[in-house]
Amino acid sequence: MRLRDAIDSARRQGACGEGAPNWPSLGLRKIDAALGPIPPGTVGLLGAATGCGKSSIMLWAAMNNPSAGIISLEDGPLVLGTRALSLASGVDARRMLTGLDADEQQRVGHAERRLGELEFPQLEVCVGADVTGVERAVDKLAGSGCRTIWVDYLQKVRPGENSPDDRRTAINVLWAGLQRAAIKHDVVIVGISQLGRNAQEGEPSLHSFKESGDLENECRFALLAYTSVDSPTVVLTVAKGLFGGTGVQEVFEREQGSLRPVW
């Protein structure tokens, strides 16, 4: 391929036009404004320490994205459905398992009707999947029209039969598979990753990823979520952007066991 061919490809996909190209977004208002439309074929990261709400942030973004897909490697339909209703209704997910009062039932019912009308996000539950299984899930979601696909989360991908024993190398094999799938289908893939123990307190950095050294170098954009002890808020910040936006933050408030963006 000549450079001229790459330029032609960029123009065909909407770059350098009169308006913004119709490229995928994440579903996060402030961060989308900072990152701008994300070029198809891009793979990014969302990192957070354990218990910081990374899966809830993913669900919130996906429910506010017109073409999102989720590959869940940890939670099944019960947890995903309950968490989605909690986010949409503002009712504590724990209350949904212990009994709702009349007002809570009304709020949950309204949220259920609203979410039931949405075509997206599409879900693929792949608990126990290996790299090949994740790539197949991307194929299926992309074929259903998903343009932004979240993988929750990278450390849950099972090593394949011929995968290297070293976990860090295995994660890199997975990352290469995600890059192939993103380019093949012209989609944006966001891999969710745990952060290492050094990120449990205070604001993390790109070096806080559990398999640090490769993921943060390979990703085209990276978001980091963190909170302080007993803090009512979770801060999601752009740590790396393809075309800028670094330092922009989206703040979520912990409320009744759920998360709410602070705008």
Phi, psi and omega in degrees: 000132175275161176301325178302321179295320178295320178295318177299319178298316179299318180292320179298329181268010170107356180289146174067024177270186181289328179238180178293139179292154180275068180258165182295156172231180184262329187099018178242110195305303185289321181289322176298320179296325181283317182283331186076178176303136184265126182302133174304145183092008183264144175238128180234181183231146164235119181245143178202151175287161179304132177081010183272352177095027183297321180291325177292320176299316178302312182296318179301312180298315183296323180287346179248026180234130185286356182209049184263153173225152181231128170255110183260118179257001183237312187254146176267185183302324181300309182292316180298315180294317179296316181294321179296316178296323178297314180296320184282333184258338185081008178269134180305127180302329179294327179293330181293342181258356182239352179118133183253147172277179186298317180295318180294321178299320179295316180295318179293319179298319178297316179297320181297318179295319181294314180292328181294340179276349184275137174281331180237155006282150171270147184238141170230112178271116187231045180300127180086007182285151173263188183302317180297321179296322178293318179297322178294322178295320176299316178305315184291315181294318178298322178293339178270003177100005179288136181245339173236119187237124179262138177244112187241103353224170194299322184290350179269354179290128182282134176299138177284177183300324183254017181285151178294150180291328180292124185296321180297318178293322179297321177297322179293325175296316177300315182299318178298323177295320178294320178297318177299315183294320180297317180290320181301318187256001182056048178239167171259130177244132177244113177270129177268134184227144170290152171260157181289174183298334181290351181256010182289337180235133175081184183283127181279173176229178179300333181279003183274351181298146187299322175256052186300147178116333182238310183303311184291337177280324184279329185291151179270337171210155182218134175244138180236130178251138179207162177211163176258162180302129179064014178281141178277001184237153171241129182255127176248120186236149176279111179267339179204133180229145181296318180236032179108197181092358183301134178097345179291141185237147170240126185252134177243143178255130174286124182214117177053047177075008181234184178236144177225131177291143176259109183251000000 
